[in-house]
């Protein structure tokens, strides 16, 4: 009898423990989803600009993932051609709550920008440009807050170095990347009418960096491989830059050489690696099936409305390229493909998307889909239903390609090349973020010019200083201000 009583007690305790564990997991899932949704609403400045914001929320505050896990996600997202914040959210969600976490986090990150895009497109048809002007005023203060966040992230990268020598190396990498990518913004900042020599895109900078790492197999101190890699990279930079010191006609040949040598270096690294894991084929197949189902379900309403939906979905899966680089991809796919005309693309979709937070890829795809649906019968409802299909494609394309690359990384994570990438990805990203910070500042100036401000540079500078002083004052008073309130305060200062 006593034995039975003990067994019953143990079973009850086990049930309580299971319920408690499930409750903890559910709270973690809800917390992560709400955090991603919140970040999506304040995601001005592009994908890279959100890296420090996401890190502060999911690593420092909520402790959803560790710093090492977060850095892995950022590394994979940086080398993956998709919407960077959505890809980072995909990785965080997968590590925190499995498949459902992956879906919820990616969707929550992409939803605010996509939703605001179609809402604004619907409103502008009746309210005109007044709404965009008000959004511009609010976005200046938010941009000021993001600028400060980006500067703090870059400074934190140098401070994280294990010693003075490494700190100096990080500083040189940050400065070099900033000068290569931000040359045009620097000239604009000082009002100089000078043609940039480089002014490279994020993709071009990352491509050059990863070529060196792949070709040298991660052994960057091996001069036998590093010297030819450096020479080829310099030739590429002189060709890809704005000045075209090396004729642009040589670019395809140089890119082909870089691609072949990168693949050879990667293959050699894999062959030489003593540590090999089984490829997670089941996980990849499950993920791919999920994203396909995700697109099909959200596209059902659009399929009943227009025959263009299937064509749009096919093109949507080819939608790769982060930031403004995606604009050229979208033009080639959808404008030249006859899905949307040039005037609507630039005059409506792009204009609205640039004024709102969130991934440009998600906003553009959703905006194009809304335009397609709205033009059927001039119905906002039909526009929203077709926009669901565009939103699904944007999230699924980024989530699926991220999962593919992450599965490859998991199999070969012991390779020296991944160790080097993880070591240097943060200073490279930090240099790119400095360019984003300057671009946000100059974009704010251009926005003030469009809204008729007499001294745009002075206005933006005062707003940045005011936001900085107010937040620092509150911080020194021991106020642990939530991210949302920081955004509200920053936006309020600029709107006032």
Protein Blocks (a to p, Z undefined) as FASTA:
>chain_A
ZZmmmmmmmmmmmmmmmmmmmmmmmmmmmmmmmmmmmmmmmmghijklmmmmmmmmmmmm
nomacfklmmmmmmmmmmpccdfklmmmmmmmmmmnojmlmmmmmmmmmmmmmmmmmmmm
mmmmmnommlmmmmmmmmmmmmmmmmmmmmmmmmmmmmmpmbfklmmmmmmmmmmmmmmm
mmmmmmmmnopacddfklpafklmmmmmmmmmmmnnopamlmklmmmmmmmmmmmmmmmm
mnlmaafklmmmmmmmmmmmmmmmmmmmmmmpmbdcdddfklmmmmmmmmmmmmmmmmmm
mmmmpmklmmmmmmmmmmgcehjllmmmmmmmmmmnomacfklmmmmmmmmmmmpgcjfk
lmmmmmmmmmmmmmmnopaklmmmmmmmmmmmmmmmmmmmmmmmmmmmmmmmmpmklmmm
mmmmmmmmmmmmmmmmmmmmmmmmmmmmmnopablmlmmmmmmmmmmmmmmmmmmnopac
dfklmmmmmmmmmmZZ
